[in-house]
Amino acid sequence: MIEQVKVVVVDGNTLVRFGLTELVGQEPDLELVGEAGLGAEAMPVVATTQADVLVLDAVLPDLDGLDVAREARTRYADLGIVLLASDGRDDVLFQALESGVSAFVTNTAPTEEVLAAIRHAAVPGTSFTATGLARAMARRAEPPAQLLSPRETEVLSLLGQGLSVRAISTALCVSLSTAKTYVARLYEKLGASNRAQAIMNAMRLGLLESS
């Protein structure tokens, strides 16, 4: 008889949660023992079911999924934790790594990847797995001078001066669409979702001096 891995799914999106529970339920070596839509419900469900693996969304209706993951790791040293995120940005990946989760996958990952992450997390230990981890580590180790192209460095400087995207397009003599593309690429490289984060991360990396 196969020893089943007991899995709890916590995700605020009903459709995603349903899909995950159905996916787990179809695997002979996995057993869905609980589910929840709120972060506050995660610990009680894990405790009640004595789950082996917690599949947790990074963005929950009531709490930050990373905070829930940290609490779960503090309370249950042997609990496998799989963190789901809407995208695989480097900053989110490294936050997942630092929070003590066992695996990191995106919501759009193939079912085989999600199942592999759950099975990886079911084996107690401190190893961490994530698609693209090696590439992210390489980017993290990349010298700041090589991180941005000359044009992206210009865009960063203009952002730091407080210019809007439209003003940046005028200053660089490019279309508004092109300026938006430059800014989007810059945000991605800096692991930022807005101007403030981009500037803060750039300053931390020594790419931008404080005024």
N, C-alpha and C positions, 0 to 999 in steps of 0.2 A: 504494500500500500504506500502511495506517494505521500510524504509528509508535506502538507500544504503550508504555504507562507500566508500568514494572516495580514490582510491589507485594509487600511482605512484611507478613504479618499475625502479630502476637505477642499472644496472649490465652490466659490460663490456663484459661478455660472451654472445654472441648472442643466443646460444642454451638455456642457463639457463634463460636468460631474456624472451625468447619465452615461455619456459615452465611455468614460473611464471605468465606471462600475460594470458596464456591459463587457468591456474589454477584459477586465480582470476575471469576471465570472466565466469567461469562455476557456480559461486556461486551467488545465487539470492540477497544476502545481501551485496555483494561487487561489486564495479564498477571500472574498470580500466580507469583512466582519463588521464594517461600520462606515458611515458617511456623514458629512455635515457640510453646511453652507457658510458657516461663520468660523472665524478664527478662535473665538472664545469657546467654541464647542470642541475644538480639537483635542485638548488635553483630557477632558472627561471621557471622550470616546476612546482614545488610546488606552486610558487607564482601565476602562470597563471591559474592553475587548482583548486587552493584553496583546495588542497588535505587534507584528514584526516589522512592518513597513508603513510609514505615513507618506501618502502622496499629497502634496500641499501646493496650492496655488500661491504665487508670490504676491498677488494683489487680491485681498479679500475685502468684503463689504465693510467689515468693522475694524480689522487689524492689518498691520503690515505682515505679510507672510514670512518675511525674513525674521521678524521679531518672534513669531510663533515658532519658527524653526530653531532659533537660539534657545528658547525656553524648553522646547522638546528635547534638544540635545543635552541641556543641563539636567533635566529630570530623568531622562532615559538614555544612558550611555550606549546601550546596545540597539537602540531603535534605529532602523533604517529610515532615512528621510530623503524623499525625492521631491525636489522643488521644480515646479512648472512655472514658466514665464512666457509672456507674450512675444518676447524677442530674445535673441541671444547676445545682446550687447556685452562687450567685455566687462563693463563696470558691474552689471548685474551678475555675470558669471563669477567674478572675483568676490563679490559680496556673498554669493551663495557658498563659495569655497570657504570663506572666512567665518561663516555662520555655523559651519560644522555639518552641513548636509552631506549625504552620501552620493547623490547624483543630481545633475541639473539638465533638464531638457526643456525644449520650447513646446508651446501648445500645438504647434503645427508639425511637430516631429512625427515621422512614420510610426505606426503602431509597434513595429518590431523594436524601434529605439526606446519607446516608452517601457515596453515589457522588459527589455534588457536592463534598463535603469532600475526597475523594481527588483529584478532578480539580483542585480549587483548590490543593491541596498540591503537585501535580505541576509547577506553574509556579514555578521558583525565585524567591525574593523573601522579604521580611520581613512581608508582609501576613498578617493573622490573621482567620479567620472563625469565627463561632459563632452558633447560633440564640439569639436573645434577648440578644445582646451590647449592643445599644443600650439596652434596658431595664435591663440590669445596670449599664451605665455611668451611667445616670440615677440609679439607686438608690445607687450608690457616691458620686455627687456630692451626694446629698440631705443637707441639713443634719441633724446628729444630732437636733436638737430635733424634727424632723418625721419621724424614722425610726420612733419608737414611739408607740403610742397611750397615753393616760393609764393605761389598765388594764394594758397591757404594761409600762409604766414601774413600776407597782406590783409586778407579778410579778417584774421584774428585781431590784427592791430586796429583795424577800423571798428570792429565790434567793441574792442576795449575802449575806444574813443567815444562810444555811445551812438554810433551811426546806425540807422535803421537799414534793413535789407535794401530798400529802395534807394537810400542814399549811397549804400555801398555799390550798387549797380551803376549809379551815376559816376561815382569816384573812380571806378575801375573801367568805365566805358564799356560795360557789358549789359546784356538784357537782364531784366528782372528775374526771368526764369533761370538764367545762368548763375546769377548772384545767389538765388535760393539754393541751387545745386551746390555751390561752393560752401555755403553755410551748413547745409545738411551733411556734407562730407566731413566738414570740420567738427561738427557735433559728434558724428560717429567715431571719429578718431580719438576725440577727447572723452568719449564715454559720457556725453552730456545730452540732455533733452531740452535745454533752453540756454539762453544767453548767459545767465548768471552762473550756471553750472560750468559752461564752457570756459568762461573767464577764470573762475575759481580753479578748475583743473589745470588750465594753461599756466596759471601762476604757480601752482604746486609743482608743475613739471619744469618750471624755469623758462617757459616759452613766452611769458608775458610779464613785464615788470609792473608792480603796483604803482599807481599814480599818487 
